[in-house]
Amino acid sequence: MSAEILNNNREYLTLDQLNRKRSYRRTVVRLIRKWEARNLKRNNELIGINFILLDEKNNTIQGSVHHSLLEKFADQLCEGNLIEVCNFNLQDCNKNYKISDHKFMIRLTERTKIASVRQQFCQIAHEKFRLKNYEDLVKLKDTSEDLYGTFLIF
């Protein structure tokens, strides 16, 4: 069971403020989607969990946790929950599998701590959608641009 955030005045970073220069990282986000990552070439072996986090500025970032740490984080990674995440690693996004506009992705580690956050603490939407018209989508052909949460407008 995760500890609930106790001090509402503690500072945290929004997703657009994340960078590799900071040694301590703390953010408050909503987990809006999660799914299993499986290796289809190895008999559908579970390799981890991937997820998308959303902050109060409507920024998203992809995250992942290795299968060896699933027991530690399983109860805390529930879709829709507001969470505080501390002591995570940042790495460059995989350009072939990019589902967020953020240049980094979050990796949960053995040192990572996750705590529940009261809904009153901050206002973070439950969903994020991006609207694009057909002409804009045609321009994305053969690029590494992601289409997660994108709706086509006619």
N, C-alpha and C positions, 0 to 999 in steps of 0.2 A: 504494500500500500504506500502511495507517495505522500509526502508531507505537503500540507497546504501552505501556500505562501503566507507568511505572517506579517512582514513589514512592507506595507504598500508604498512606502517612500523610497525603497531601494531603486537605484538607477539601473536601467537596462538598455540595450542597444536595439534599434529597429533593424530590420534586415538590410536596408541600404547602408547602414553604418558598419556592417561586418567587413573586416579585412584581416589579413594575415599578420599585421604588425601588432595587434593586440594580443597579449598573452592570456588574458582572462576574458572570456566571452560569456555574456548572459543576455538572453532575449526572452520576450514573452510573445507567444504566438498561438494560433489556433491550428490544430491538425485537421486539415479539410479532406484529405484522402490518404489511404494507405493500401498497399497491395503486396503480395508475396513476390519475391524475385526468385525465379527458378532457372536452373541450368537444364535446358531441354536436351542438350547433348549428353548429359549424365543422368539419364533415367528420371528426368524431372526433379532432380535434387534441389531442395530448398537451400538457397544461398543467403537469404536475408529478407528484410522487409524494407520497402521503399515507401516514402510518404512525401506529401506536400504540406508545407507550413505557410500560413498567412499572417501578416502582422497588421498593426493598427493603421499603417499608411497604405494598406492594400498591396504590399509587396509580397511576392511568393519566393520560396526557395525549395529545392528538392532536398530530401534527407534520406539517409539509409542507416540501417543497423545490421551488422553481420549476424549470421545465424547463431554463432556462439554466445551472443549477448541477448538473444530473444527472451530468455527467462527473466532477465533483469528488467527489461523494459516492456514486456508484453502487456501488463495491466495498465501502464501509463500511456501507451500509444493507442488511444481510442479516438475515432473520427468524431469531430465536433468539440473535443475538449480544448479548453484554454490551458496552456501549460507554460511553465518557466523552464527553460533549458540552459544549463550551465556547463562549462568545461567540455565543449565539443570541438572537434577538428573541422577545419575548412579545407576543401580541396577543389580543384578546378572541375567544372561540369564536364561530363562526357559529351562531346560535340555530336556524337552519333545517337545519343539518347537523352536529349535535352528537353525537359518538360516545364521549365521555368525560364523566365527572362534573366534570372540572376546568374552572374558569372561563376559563382561558387555553389557548392553543395555542402550540406552538413553531414558529418559522419559522427555517430554516437560511439563513444569509447567506454572503456572500463571506468574512467574517471568522470564520465558524464553524470550529472544529476538532473532529474526531472521532478517537478513539483506541480500540483494542481494550483490553478489560479482562480480566485473568485470572479464570477462574471462581472461584478461591479468594478473590478480593478481597472479594466480598460475595455474599450469598445472595439471589438474585432469582428468583422463580418463572418458569416457562416459559409459563404461561397464567393468565388470570383469568376467572372466571365469576361472574355475579350471578344469584341465584335469586329468583324472584318468583312469587307465586301468582296465580291468574286474577283475583281481586278487585283486586289491586294493579295489574295490567295494564289493567283496565277503567278505573280512575281516571286512567290516563295518556292516555286517548283525547283527541284535540284539544289536547294539550300539546306543548311542545318537548322533553320528557324523552327522553333517548336510550335505546335498547334494546340497544346493543352488548353482546355477551357474556351476554345474559339468557336464562335457561332458565325455562320455564313448569312449575310444580309443580301437579299435580292432586290 
